[in-house]
Amino acid sequence: MSRLAFRDLCVWFGEGEGRVDAVKHATFEVPSGASFGLVGESGSGKSTILRALMGLAPNWSGEMVVGERRLGAKRDRAFYKEVQMVFQDPYASLHPRHSVDQVLSEVLKLHGFSDIDRRVNALLADVGLGPGYRFRYPHQLSGGQRQRVAIARALAPEPSVLLLDEPTSALDVSVQAEVLNLLTDLREEHGLTYLMVSHDLAVIAHMCEATAVMQNGEIVEMLSVEDMRAMRAGHPYTRHLLESASGYNPNAEQMA
């Protein structure tokens, strides 16, 4: 059963002569419990799909379905309890004057949870941060620790779907693999479905079972990770991405 479905999705910005068509007739599905990648160069439209699903890109047509619910123009609290997003920049996504405790407690209260103290500690444990981090502020955390807090915040409503928008691209190389491995473990532990955006083919190969390759707002090819590793690409743009990806090893089974 598909957890996410996109059918003939178009997303645009502006009107008239200034209109920019960011996503053009995208169609794909993400099975429940799967991890699906959207890959392509900057400006290809991959992050715009996530923003449209979250209600952050209001001009769209086609269908977006979560479970059995077809989405309309607005997103209600039930949607945000089911679908959460981890953004690219952990430095911009956390309020600088809110402690980790405030960040997590606020989300838990918003979604109607009462046992806040226990849940905050459990969320921190889930992402590999001890209770000593609870009352720290963002400026007291490293980039990797900030992204762990952002992941904990996304997990707070107990969603079934996480949207991952380049979740490690702003981090030092030394901590990227740690965060990706954390996300892999969390998906298994919580039965999560992932829709992940990345320009890094090695990240997609590590995290996802299948991917859609995007160019100029269009999906030009769908690939399994096995096809990607074997360099079995039919579209010239996909072959170009595979061949030009710096440091990409198609036979690598997992990252260090």
Secondary structure, DSSP 4 states (H G I P E B T S, - for coil): -EEEEEEEEEEEES-GGG-EEEEEEEEEEEETT-EEEEE-STTSSHHHHHHHHTT----EEEEEEETTEEP-S---HHHHHHEEEE-S-TTTSS-TTS-HHHHHHHHHHHTT-S-HHHHHHHHHHHTT--GGGTT--GGGS-HHHHHHHHHHHHHTT--SEEEEESTTTTS-HHHHHHHHHHHHHHHHHHT-EEEEEES-HHHHHHH-SEEEEEETTEEEEEEEHHHHHTT---SHHHHHHHHH-TT--TT--S--
